[in-house]
């Protein structure tokens, strides 16, 4: 259970990395991403999985959030 992530602000990636779940398939594990202190503003956290065969994105989700 490894996934890549990127944090975007106004269309620019400000941080990125990899998160590894506490367990892999077929069970569901938990994971966490430590973003540190962020300036106030709107962000989008994108999580995605890349195919080992060809490097293409095969699964993706994103969640917007606001820091006040």
Residue frames as qw, qx, qy, qz and C-alpha x, y, z in Angstrom:
[[0.000, 0.876, 0.482, 0.000, 0.00, 0.00, 0.00],
 [0.376, -0.360, 0.072, 0.851, 2.11, 2.88, -1.27],
 [0.310, 0.826, 0.446, 0.155, 0.67, 6.01, -2.86],
 [0.396, 0.131, 0.027, 0.908, 2.18, 9.23, -4.12],
 [0.069, -0.849, -0.484, 0.203, 0.84, 12.62, -3.04],
 [0.352, 0.228, 0.077, 0.904, 1.22, 16.26, -3.97],
 [0.099, -0.733, -0.469, 0.482, 0.01, 19.43, -2.34],
 [0.320, 0.426, 0.376, 0.758, -0.99, 22.19, -4.73],
 [0.066, -0.710, -0.358, 0.602, -1.72, 25.86, -4.10],
 [0.317, 0.784, -0.047, -0.532, -2.98, 28.06, -6.93],
 [0.836, 0.537, -0.074, -0.088, -1.96, 25.44, -9.49],
 [0.323, 0.680, -0.615, 0.236, 1.61, 25.10, -8.18],
 [0.872, -0.230, -0.415, 0.115, 2.93, 22.03, -6.35],
 [0.171, -0.835, 0.341, -0.397, 4.30, 23.20, -3.00],
 [0.401, -0.440, 0.782, -0.185, 5.06, 19.78, -1.46],
 [0.845, 0.189, -0.366, -0.342, 5.05, 16.16, -2.61],
 [0.217, -0.469, 0.828, -0.217, 6.01, 12.75, -1.34],
 [0.570, -0.014, -0.788, -0.232, 5.06, 9.12, -0.81],
 [0.568, -0.353, 0.436, -0.602, 2.79, 7.61, 1.86],
 [0.393, 0.104, -0.910, -0.076, 2.85, 3.95, 2.84],
 [0.717, -0.411, -0.153, -0.542, -0.21, 2.34, 4.42],
 [0.455, -0.495, 0.661, -0.334, 0.06, 0.29, 7.61],
 [0.606, 0.021, 0.794, 0.036, -0.99, -2.79, 5.60],
 [0.186, 0.294, -0.581, -0.735, -1.42, -3.72, 1.96],
 [0.744, 0.074, -0.302, -0.591, -3.90, -5.71, -0.12],
 [0.168, -0.511, -0.671, -0.511, -6.17, -7.43, 0.50],
 [0.327, -0.663, -0.542, 0.399, -6.65, -5.56, 3.79],
 [0.129, 0.863, 0.125, 0.473, -7.09, -1.82, 4.22],
 [0.593, -0.234, -0.343, 0.690, -4.48, 0.04, 6.19],
 [0.079, -0.962, -0.202, 0.167, -4.19, 3.60, 7.40],
 [0.620, 0.250, 0.046, 0.742, -1.73, 6.25, 6.25],
 [0.166, -0.904, -0.221, 0.326, -0.86, 9.80, 7.11],
 [0.534, 0.525, 0.080, 0.658, 0.80, 12.75, 5.41],
 [0.397, -0.683, -0.233, 0.568, 2.51, 15.38, 7.54],
 [0.403, 0.765, 0.266, 0.427, 2.22, 18.69, 5.73],
 [0.449, -0.078, -0.239, 0.857, 3.85, 20.84, 8.40],
 [0.038, 0.654, 0.329, -0.680, 2.84, 24.47, 8.94],
 [0.357, 0.458, 0.586, 0.565, 1.03, 25.92, 5.94],
 [0.015, 0.091, 0.025, -0.995, 0.34, 29.55, 5.12],
 [0.444, 0.470, 0.520, -0.559, -3.29, 30.61, 5.04],
 [0.331, 0.399, -0.487, -0.703, -4.96, 29.88, 1.72],
 [0.891, 0.195, 0.136, -0.386, -6.66, 27.27, -0.44],
 [0.114, -0.470, 0.857, 0.179, -4.91, 23.97, -1.19],
 [0.905, 0.141, -0.151, -0.372, -5.61, 20.69, -2.93],
 [0.418, -0.441, 0.794, -0.004, -4.15, 17.38, -1.75],
 [0.781, 0.366, -0.340, -0.375, -3.84, 14.89, -4.60],
 [0.584, -0.333, 0.740, -0.032, -3.22, 11.19, -3.96],
 [0.752, 0.490, -0.246, -0.366, -2.40, 8.91, -6.88],
 [0.780, -0.232, 0.568, 0.124, -1.06, 5.48, -7.76],
 [0.343, 0.679, -0.503, -0.410, 1.30, 4.86, -10.65],
 [0.980, 0.168, -0.015, -0.103, 1.49, 1.63, -12.65],
 [0.568, -0.555, 0.537, 0.284, 4.73, -0.27, -12.13],
 [0.736, 0.295, 0.540, 0.283, 4.42, -1.55, -15.71],
 [0.461, 0.557, 0.344, 0.599, 4.33, 1.74, -17.61],
 [0.284, -0.115, -0.227, 0.924, 4.38, 4.69, -15.18],
 [0.225, -0.445, -0.423, -0.756, 0.84, 5.79, -16.02],
 [0.311, -0.125, 0.511, -0.791, -1.50, 7.06, -13.29],
 [0.316, -0.182, -0.892, -0.269, -3.99, 4.24, -12.60],
 [0.367, -0.694, -0.616, 0.062, -5.90, 5.62, -9.59],
 [0.230, 0.220, -0.133, 0.939, -6.33, 9.18, -8.35],
 [0.257, -0.798, -0.544, -0.031, -8.31, 11.31, -5.92],
 [0.285, 0.268, -0.188, 0.901, -8.00, 14.88, -4.70],
 [0.325, -0.741, -0.569, 0.146, -9.46, 16.89, -1.84],
 [0.169, 0.635, -0.045, 0.752, -9.50, 20.68, -1.57],
 [0.527, -0.637, -0.467, 0.313, -9.13, 22.36, 1.83],
 [0.102, 0.843, -0.023, 0.528, -8.54, 25.81, 3.28],
 [0.584, -0.217, -0.438, 0.648, -6.03, 26.90, 5.93],
 [0.122, -0.903, -0.251, -0.327, -7.21, 29.92, 7.93]]
